[in-house]
């Protein structure tokens, strides 16, 4: 139990610190785009990188390598966290799963409905219906860390678990709604590679090297299939062995392959991949925006979906479950604390930016989406921090 507590504390320490770096990267992007560095910034992201050999053409702008390549590693880590929670964590039992799963589902549905209500007459804008459905765990935990000892452990755990389920829903949304131009040959090869990894898992192969090598092949196949390449990271993560009935790894002796890879990836994702993604995708030219754009249906739908829809969905679901006697609030939390948590879940940022990049190829639409995400994330962060500082009692050591 002591080791579990230390791992839990390390996870939140890392996520909170990563959130601060993430914010700094986004601010740096804004500075670059709105100063004399704008041309250099855009030229850097347009640099062609890669190689071409026969039928394989992997020459892409740097921006696409970041969004298709580095983000596959981010999704690999997300999948590892989801599998760990499902095998032996907060998603492993019905009692533990009920509250975060229903809250996360409601926290996806309500913002999506709000966005639809604002944009129902615009088919182009509606491609981004999923933009306000995501919560940025690093950013949210970074804000929560500012409250120090006031925050009960149960609140951190509930926020993290809602975010994990939220990410799982986002993965499904990306796979179903943001795939295009399917190549069934490449898709068939993808399933073949997944089958090989599944066989290795069932046979008890616990070395990471075969899974990572096959994961690289899978990424290439998925990239060419028309399904978004980041889903290769998801599939690979879910097939990395962990402690279960067939992969009986004694954690008292060594970490499972899943935990080993998760611990190795965490610093890289928190302090390199996510900040690089934020820097590459958060460049919004404020001088090119007109005042009326802030009140267009698209950014308003995103902003209100996140700021209002997230807390309504999450808090409403939790209150309903409690009244029905199907779930209880975590220790140290009441309705007021839950509302503050719902506000923090309105911080979309990384995943929202990523979905916006898939939904909108038009630069104007994308900029409007980024504007809505920025406004919502800042308002949610400030409102959540202020509310929780007011309602959570100060705690003293001992």
BELMOGI-V650474 format. One record per helix or strand of 2 or more residues. SS is the DSSP state (H for helix, E for strand). FROM is the first residue (numbers start at 1). LEN is the number of residues. Records with the same first field share a line. If there is no record, write none. Layout:
# BELMOGI-V650474
SS=FROM-LEN / FROM-LEN
This chain:
# BELMOGI-V650474
H=2-32 / 38-9 / 62-27 / 94-26 / 125-4 / 131-3 / 137-9 / 148-3 / 153-25 / 184-19 / 208-18 / 230-10 / 257-25 / 286-3 / 291-5 / 297-28 / 335-10 / 350-10 / 363-29
E=48-2 / 52-2 / 56-2 / 60-2
